[in-house]
Amino acid sequence: MKKGFAKRIAFTACMTALVCVATYALAVPLPIGGYFNAGDVFVLLSGWLLGPWYGALAAGLGSACADLFLGYTAYAPATFFVKGGVSLLAWGGYALFKKLLSKEPLDFLPRLFSGVIAELFMVLGYFFFEAVLLRLGLSAAANLFCNAVQGVCGLVGATLVVSALYPLPKLGAFFPALHLK
């Protein structure tokens, strides 16, 4: 077993619970179907803090569980893959942009750029699911705006949270995925 495996599993379980609770407890139903929630803050944080695979698992599983708890059972499988993909893209984009922008004072820019790419994936992923697989037509198009607003709010919230946590030496050392220099 790799060193730190137990710590990664524990953090993954905690982040899964945070994603689920933020999605479930802070959910606001939308008149056109679906709901608006704060889960994307923790979906992005999952990728940035836990790395690609543990982050994707926490984001996908936590979001899918919230869908099940809220009664959106048909969305749960798509949510698992879409939110897992958002977390994976957030980590991958951060790793790429961090290499391009290596100055420490600009550390929020790689997160911002990676978050934009990841949230765009979320918007398009749900549009594809709703338009093609659920055959919702115009409702899927109407949800584009709601998903985009949720993505922007999640990105702003996650960037603020991680920018506040990362400089704290004791806390920052717990999350090796952030140290990509």
N, C-alpha and C positions, 0 to 999 in steps of 0.2 A: 504494500500500500504506500502511495506517495505521501511525503511529509506535508502536513497541512490539509489532508483530505477531509478529516473530521470537521475542521474549521470551515472549509468551503461548503460542506453539506449543511452545517448548522446555519451559515449565513444564507445559503440558498433557501432553506426552509423558512427562515425569518423573512426574507425578501418576498417569497411566495405569499406568505400571510399578509405582508404589507400591501402587495399589489392587490390581493383579493379584497382586503378591507377598504383600501382607498377607492377601489372600483365599486364595491357594494355599498358601503356606508355613505359615500359622497355622490350617489347616483341621482340624477334629475331626469325623469322621463321626458322625452320629446314628443310633441304632438304628431309628428310624422312617423313615429315608431323609433325604437331604440332608446338610448339614454345617453346623457352627457355625464362624465365622471372625471375624477382626479387620478385615476389609475395610471394614466400615461406618465405622470411624474415618476412613479416607481418603476414603470416598465423601462424607461430610459436609464434610471439609476441602476437597475439590474444589470444592464449591459456595461455601463461605465464602471461599476464597482465590483461586479463578480466575474467579468470576463465573458467571452463569447458563449460557451456552452452552458455554464451554470446560470448565467444571466438569462439566456433564452429559455431555459427550463423554468426558472422562477417567474418570468414575465408571462410565458404562455400558460403555464399551469394556474397561476394566480388569477389571471384574467378569465380563463375558461371556467374556473370554479365560480367566479362572480357571476358569469352569465348563467350558469346552472342555478345558483341561489336566487337570482333575480327573475328566473322563469324564461330566459332567452335560450332555451335548450338547442334550438336549431343553429344558433350562432356559435355555440361552444367549440365545435371542432375547428371552424374557421378562425375563431379568436385565438385558439391555441397556436396555430401556425402564423397568423398575422402578427400577434403581439410578440411571439418568440422571434419572428423575423425582424421586428422593430428593434428589439433588444440586441440582436446579433448585428444588425446594421449600425446601431449606435456605437457598439464597441469597435467594429471594423472601421467605420468612418473616423472615429476618434483616433485609432491607432495610425491611420493613414495621414490625417490632417495634423496630428501631433508631430509627426516626422517632418512635415513641410513647414510648420510654424513652431519652431522649437523654443521660442522665447517664453520664459515662465510668466511674465506679466500678461501675455496673450493666451494663457491656458484656457480661458473660456471660449475662445474662437473655435478650436477643434471640436469642442462639445456642441457648440451652436451649429456648426456646419454639419456634423454627423447627425445631430438631432433633426435638422431639416430634411436630410435624405431619409432618415428612418421614419419620420412622421409622414412624409410623402408616400412611402411604401404602405403605411397604415391606411391612408386615405384611398389609395388605388386598390389595395388588397380588399378592403371592405366593399368598394364599388364593384369590383369584379365578382365577389361573392354574391352580392345582392342582385346585380344586374344579370349575371350569367347563370349562376347556380340556383338562386331563389326566384329568378325571373320577375323582379319587382319593377322593372322599367323606370318610370319617372320618379318613383320613390327613391330608387337608388341614386338618381341624379340629385335629388333634393338633399340626400344625406351627405353628399360630397362637402357641402358647406359646413354642416354640423361637425363632421369628422375633421375637417381642416381647422375649425375653431378649437376643437378639443386638442388637436395636435399642437397648435401654437401655445395654448395654455399649458399643456404638459411640458413642452420644451422650455418655456420660460421658467416654470416652477422647478423643473429638474436642474436646469443650469444654475439657478439661484441656490438651491439646496446643496448641490455638489461643490459649488464655488465657496460656500460657507464651511462645509465639512472638510474639504481636502487640505486646507492650510493647517488644520489642527494636527500637530505631529503624532500624538498617540492614536488618534482616530484614523488619520491617513495611512498609517503603517498597517492597519488591519486589511486594507484593500490593495493587494499587490497589482491588480489589473490597472490601477491608475498610474503606476510607475513604469511608463513605457519609454523612458529616455534612452 
